[in-house]
């Protein structure tokens, strides 16, 4: 597994097109892998996430089974004349170091949803996005145990967790199809590892739905850090 960090240049027309469409960004990410088995395996898949940092930088993170070649992204949406284009490093060292009881600062953008019936008259079920902060926090904490971690509580008993960038995205996957509506939320917090094997699965396969559209990738940093 590999973790890649790519610096996006939002002033470029190609970058603005990708930033406006999770479908287009998904296609651009997968274009960095020559073969399907390079970006999807039974035990791992390619995940990506966009972070808009406080210094106004836009950073694309990718976790993938093999290392990508992002030359096309540099030309379309990056900084071709800069020495800083993208950096890829092996992820196995971090994955292998995970142990029960460790605490990590984490960052995640996810698609928090619930399944419900369309109406009393229509028993067909569909997914609905959670839109309030309380619902979005409950969505994550309810999935923590099955993914091998727990969100740490602060000294005052409150969860060490914040949600932000709560958004509703609408885009089309293919011309002529109905638009896709996607609810997303970003999370920053501190977690404790309960089951390293389950937690490794979360880091390599993601959490929740819409993983093709920039959701589900969790990144870690030492717990004393302020941002992952």
Phi and psi in degrees as a GROMACS rama.xvg file:
@    title "Ramachandran Plot"
@    xaxis  label "Phi"
@    yaxis  label "Psi"
@TYPE xy
-135.944  147.14  UNK-2
-114.787  126.505  UNK-3
-120.324  140.084  UNK-4
-120.706  122.348  UNK-5
-123.359  129.213  UNK-6
-90.9553  119.169  UNK-7
-90.2392  141.122  UNK-8
-102.869  95.4811  UNK-9
-68.3293  -8.61565  UNK-10
-78.3006  -13.8617  UNK-11
-85.9717  144.85  UNK-12
-60.6627  -42.2466  UNK-13
-63.1954  -36.3391  UNK-14
-66.6166  -42.7536  UNK-15
-62.3114  -36.3236  UNK-16
-63.6762  -43.3905  UNK-17
-69.4704  -40.3218  UNK-18
-67.2907  -24.1422  UNK-19
-85.1622  -12.687  UNK-20
-138.26  107.674  UNK-21
-57.2619  -30.1805  UNK-22
-65.6853  -44.9254  UNK-23
-66.5321  -40.2317  UNK-24
-65.8323  -39.4872  UNK-25
-58.314  -45.8687  UNK-26
-64.4329  -38.4883  UNK-27
-67.6441  -37.5987  UNK-28
-65.2862  -47.8272  UNK-29
-66.1973  -24.5081  UNK-30
-66.3719  -11.4478  UNK-31
-81.9628  1.40869  UNK-32
-124.955  123.111  UNK-33
-71.131  -25.9684  UNK-34
-128.555  148.862  UNK-35
-56.0755  -38.1355  UNK-36
-69.0605  -12.699  UNK-37
-76.1576  -22.9385  UNK-38
-117.856  -4.69421  UNK-39
-146.168  128.841  UNK-40
-133.602  170.767  UNK-41
-62.1922  -34.8147  UNK-42
-100.478  1.67032  UNK-43
-161.473  155.938  UNK-44
-145.041  166.894  UNK-45
-83.4456  125.939  UNK-46
-119.375  150.915  UNK-47
-145.069  159.255  UNK-48
-153.786  141.37  UNK-49
-101.897  129.441  UNK-50
-115.71  128.717  UNK-51
-103.188  108.618  UNK-52
-84.7687  166.809  UNK-53
-64.3111  -25.5384  UNK-54
-85.7025  12.5908  UNK-55
74.1677  4.55526  UNK-56
-71.713  146.093  UNK-57
-113.232  122.136  UNK-58
-120.731  132.436  UNK-59
-101.463  123.254  UNK-60
-106.704  138.87  UNK-61
-132.908  130.902  UNK-62
-113.052  128.617  UNK-63
-150.278  155.496  UNK-64
-63.8656  -33.9205  UNK-65
-126.041  166.873  UNK-66
-77.0887  131.706  UNK-67
-83.1211  159.275  UNK-68
-109.158  110.07  UNK-69
-105.178  26.2924  UNK-70
-54.9057  -41.6726  UNK-71
-63.5564  -35.21  UNK-72
-71.1502  -36.5654  UNK-73
-59.3375  -45.0125  UNK-74
-68.4839  -32.807  UNK-75
-89.6848  -38.5052  UNK-76
-142.65  11.7392  UNK-77
-112.441  -147.984  UNK-78
-123.852  80.9713  UNK-79
-58.0989  -31.5683  UNK-80
-90.3129  0.625077  UNK-81
-96.1526  151.747  UNK-82
-73.3358  -21.749  UNK-83
-96.8851  101.161  UNK-84
-111.947  -68.7371  UNK-85
-148.756  156.709  UNK-86
-134.135  132.712  UNK-87
-123.503  134.79  UNK-88
-136.478  152.654  UNK-89
-61.4272  142.101  UNK-90
-99.4574  -13.3695  UNK-91
-62.3878  -35.2471  UNK-92
-59.0697  -44.7983  UNK-93
-66.3269  -46.8698  UNK-94
-59.5653  -42.0714  UNK-95
-71.4679  -21.7729  UNK-96
-85.2938  -8.67343  UNK-97
-65.777  137.148  UNK-98
-146.442  155.688  UNK-99
-61.245  135.087  UNK-100
93.7131  -12.2564  UNK-101
-66.1137  146.898  UNK-102
-115.433  136.889  UNK-103
-135.197  141.633  UNK-104
-74.9535  141.92  UNK-105
-136.304  157.905  UNK-106
-134.455  140.231  UNK-107
-150.469  136.82  UNK-108
-112.623  127.635  UNK-109
-136.586  170.216  UNK-110
-112.657  83.9374  UNK-111
-73.8423  121.477  UNK-112
-138.224  166.911  UNK-113
-134.588  159.657  UNK-114
-106.097  131.682  UNK-115
-149.675  166.732  UNK-116
-74.5213  147.417  UNK-117
-64.4661  -40.312  UNK-118
-165.491  172.484  UNK-119
-62.9619  -32.1888  UNK-120
-85.5129  -21.4892  UNK-121
-115.083  105.664  UNK-122
-75.4131  -6.37081  UNK-123
-61.8846  138.261  UNK-124
-100.723  157  UNK-125
-150.68  167.289  UNK-126
-92.2399  137.831  UNK-127
-120.268  139.106  UNK-128
-79.9445  138.481  UNK-129
-78.002  130.734  UNK-130
-116.154  -14.8729  UNK-131
-95.1817  152.559  UNK-132
-57.758  -39.4612  UNK-133
-62.9534  -46.4851  UNK-134
-61.6468  -41.1704  UNK-135
-68.6487  -37.3074  UNK-136
-66.4445  -44.1728  UNK-137
-62.7984  -35.9991  UNK-138
-58.1703  -46.5901  UNK-139
-70.341  -46.6244  UNK-140
-66.0755  -29.8669  UNK-141
-71.604  -17.3602  UNK-142
-103.999  -1.32946  UNK-143
-64.6224  -50.5768  UNK-144
-60.4917  -43.6122  UNK-145
-68.8632  -13.4157  UNK-146
-108.771  11.9246  UNK-147
83.1367  22.4042  UNK-148
-147.678  169.432  UNK-149
-136.143  142.272  UNK-150
-76.5553  128.905  UNK-151
-73.3107  145.204  UNK-152
-97.6816  146.629  UNK-153
-79.7482  176.924  UNK-154
-61.1241  -28.7494  UNK-155
-85.4191  3.09919  UNK-156
90.9862  -10.7425  UNK-157
-79.149  150.529  UNK-158
-63.8581  139.706  UNK-159
-82.9942  75.7397  UNK-160
-158.245  134.037  UNK-161
-129.894  149.23  UNK-162
-115.313  147.81  UNK-163
-159.769  177.539  UNK-164
47.94  45.1721  UNK-165
-76.4382  119.239  UNK-166
-138.175  157.624  UNK-167
-118.58  117.082  UNK-168
-101.123  141.121  UNK-169
-130.51  125.414  UNK-170
-155.83  165.072  UNK-171
-107.297  140.712  UNK-172
-82.6875  -42.7935  UNK-173
-140.973  152.466  UNK-174
-59.4843  131.117  UNK-175
93.5783  -13.8646  UNK-176
-85.6366  161.301  UNK-177
-67.0397  145.427  UNK-178
-62.0831  148.882  UNK-179
-93.5647  133.537  UNK-180
-109.364  125.918  UNK-181
-132.713  119.84  UNK-182
-93.7265  128.936  UNK-183
-129.321  155.501  UNK-184
-145.985  144.818  UNK-185
-105.076  146.128  UNK-186
-127.653  135.553  UNK-187
-121.947  136.282  UNK-188
-171.788  -169.522  UNK-189
-126.112  133.246  UNK-190
-124.775  163.715  UNK-191
-122.528  133.273  UNK-192
-76.8167  125.305  UNK-193
-101.856  -42.6078  UNK-194
-132.983  102.528  UNK-195
-58.4747  -37.0162  UNK-196
-66.41  -46.0545  UNK-197
-63.2652  -38.8325  UNK-198
-68.3445  -37.2438  UNK-199
-60.3912  -38.4686  UNK-200
-61.0234  -39.7298  UNK-201
-61.6933  -44.2656  UNK-202
-68.7601  -27.8571  UNK-203
-100.317  -19.1186  UNK-204
-117.521  -13.0869  UNK-205
88.9746  177.081  UNK-206
-135.917  136.862  UNK-207
82.8606  -172.287  UNK-208
-92.9152  178.742  UNK-209
61.5347  33.4016  UNK-210
-68.664  -24.0954  UNK-211
-70.6149  -16.2324  UNK-212
-112.628  33.5276  UNK-213
87.6827  15.8236  UNK-214
-113.184  154.403  UNK-215
97.3247  -9.82557  UNK-216
-87.4895  117.527  UNK-217
-103.519  131.477  UNK-218
-115.546  154.682  UNK-219
-122.005  155.188  UNK-220
-147.603  160.209  UNK-221
-51.8593  141.058  UNK-222
-61.999  -23.7818  UNK-223
-78.1596  -11.0997  UNK-224
-73.9515  151.905  UNK-225
-83.4094  -27.9798  UNK-226
-137.618  139.274  UNK-227
